[in-house]
Amino acid sequence: MEQFRSCPQGAQAYTWSAADSLSSLASGRGVSEQAIRQANPGIDFDQIEAGTSICVPARPLSCPNGLLHTVRAGES
């Protein structure tokens, strides 16, 4: 069982609980099961134990009705 996981930028560490399923975690975080699997190479989600630290990728950005803009210092 792993205590701490270093996640790539944009992903967050999450501690797996006995009540978790890959489907419910993905749905609750707005990401795909595949994205979670890809963020955690070497973890078998069919055999994962409670207390295991995994990485959950960030929800994809979406801007269906306009242009996505990153606000920079000095902008309001």
Secondary structure, DSSP 8 states (H G I E B T S, - for coil): --S-----TT-EEEE--TT--HHHHHHHHT--HHHHHHHSTT--TTS--TT-EEEE-------TTS------TT--
